[in-house]
Structure formats: C-alpha cells, structure tokens
Amino acid sequence: MTQRAGVLGAGLTRRGTGYAAGMDFEPAIPYENTFDALYGLQVVDLTPERVVAVVQVRDAVKQPMGLVHGGVYASIAESIASMATAQGVIPEGNTAQGLSNQTSFLRPIFEGKIHATAIRRHKGRTTWVWEVEITDDAGRLCALVRMTIAVRPLPQPA
C-alpha cells in the first residue's frame, strides 16, 4: 500500500533522528519539529510487539523540585505505544492515536537516563493495549503505564 505523506497520527520518522528504523512511510512532521524531540525521546528498538526507548535527564524535563516531571513519563509511554501500533496498522490502511493513558508514579528520577519498555498486551481491531515500565539507570521501577491506542482508518484525501 502506498502511504500518503502528512497523514500519520504518530509522526514517525527513521533512525538517526530519534526514532527507530523499520518505518516504510514518510512522517507527517519531521522528528526535529516534534514534542518527542523537545524532551529528547530516543527509540532503541521498535516492533509491533515491543518498544524500548530512553530519554536523557536534563533540567528541561524536570519539575521545580528537581525530579523528572510526571508528564514526561506519560509522554514517553504514549509516544512509543502509538509508534509501535502505527507500525502494525498503517500497512492495513489504519492509523494510531492515544485513547487512554493511566500512569502510576512509583519513584522519582533525578539524573541519568529514563528507560522505557512497552509490551503489547492486546491487539484488537479498534484498540491495542500496552503496558509500559519506566525505570532508572539502576533498573528500579519508577512508573507503570497502561496505554490504550485507538486504531482508526487513515483519513482519505479530499
């Protein structure tokens, strides 16, 4: 299937710019112009079943008390679950977008890298469900996220 530029809900691009290789379509927005680039998302591995990503901790992703802002964890989870779902559904003429994000914060991260691993738990016709573990450099669990991603038909050109 031929993909149309500018129609992807996940804003995916290719290795070397922040996202993993394996995407066979053009992004709607180049990585360097996305929110993911703003907070520094780097995808290490991406399949329709599992995603691994990291974000370097720096002051720009911290809240005033010096720890990583909770919204960063939620953003990482939504981005990587959306990307992986998109990789699986775009070849079928669909797109992916976040539907529900439930993030539980367990321990703060102050420095180093934020590590995220998403595992697909459900692959349905209209939704995919992911569990995302956020850990620190020591491998300690810092947040758990349950992401539900909506699967919808790609918009048709006008």
N, C-alpha and C positions, 0 to 999 in steps of 0.2 A: 504494500500500500504506500502511496506517495504521501508524505506528510506536508502540511501547509505551514509555512513559517508564520510565527506570530499568533498561534492558536493554542499553545500549550499552557495549561494551568500550573505546571510545576516549574517552568523556567529553566529547563535543563540545558547543559552545555557539555563540552568534552574535557577530558583530562588536561591538566596543565593550567586550568583556570579556576580550580576549586572543586569541581565535580568529577566523578569517576568516568572512565571511558565506558563504552558499551551503548551509548545512545546513538541511534541511527536517524536523527532528525535535528532540525535547526531549532535553537531556543527562541522563545518569544522575546526575551530580553537577555543580552549578554551578561554572563556571570558578574563581571566587574561593576555592573549597574544595579545589582540586586541587593536586597536586605541581607541575604546569606553572605555576600561579600563584605558587607558593612561589619558584621560581627565575626567574620573570618572562618566560616564553615569550610572544612576540607574533607571531602569524601574519600575514604581509603579503599573501600570495597563496596560494590553495588550490584545486587542481583534482585530479581523479583521476590526472593525469599528472605534475604538478609542484607543489612546495610551496616557498615562501620564508618564512623566519622570522628573527627577531632576538631576542637577549637582551642587556639592558644589563649590563655587567660591574660588579659591586659586591663588597664584601668577603664577603658571604654566599655567593657562588658560587665563592670561591677556596679553595685548599688552603693550609696553613700557610706555604708558601714564597712566597705572593703571586700565584700564577698560577691561572687558571681550572682548577677540578677537572675531571679527565677524565670523571667521571661526568656532568657537565653536558652535555658534547658527546654522550655516548651517550644521555642522556635526551632531548635535543632531537631527535636522529635518530629515536629510537623513537616519540616523540610525533607528529612531523609525518608520518612514513611511515604510522603507524596511522590518523591522522586522514584522510589522503588515501585510503587503502584503504577505510576505513569509508564515506567519501562515495561511493565507487564501488560498494560491495557491499551496503550497507544497503537501497537500493531493491529489491534482489533477494531480500531476506529473510535476509541474512547479516550477520555481524559480523566485526570485525578485531581481532587481537591480536598483539603481538610474538612471534616464534618464535625469531629469531636476530639478534644484534647483534654485529657484528665491527667494532670501532673501532680505527683506527691513528692514533696521535698524532704529528704531524709538527713542530709548532712551538707554543710557548706563546702564550697571550693574557694580557696583564696589565691592560689597560684598554680603554675604548671599548665597542664592541658586538661580540657574536658573531653572525656572519651564517651562515645555513644555507640551502642549496638542495638539495632532494631531487628526483631524477628517477626515474620508474618505468622499470625495465629489463625486467620480466617481469610479465605479467598472466595468471595461471593460474586454474584452477577452485578450487584449495585454497590457493594461495600467490601473493603478489605480492612481487617483489624490487625494492628501491630502492637507489640509490647517493646518498649524502648528502655534499656538500662543506661543510666548516666553514671559514670564512675570517674574517680580522680586518678592521678598518676600511680597511686598505691593500690589501685584496683578496688577501692572501697566504694560501695554502692551509695550514691549521693542523691539520686532521684529515680523514680519509676514513672513511666508514662504509658498510658493506654491511648493509642491513636486510632480513630476510625476515619477512613478515607472514602469519600464518595466516588463512585465510578459512574461517569456520565458520558453521553455521546459527544464527540467533538462537534463544535459549532460548524454549521455549514456556511460556506461563503455566500455573501449577499448577492 
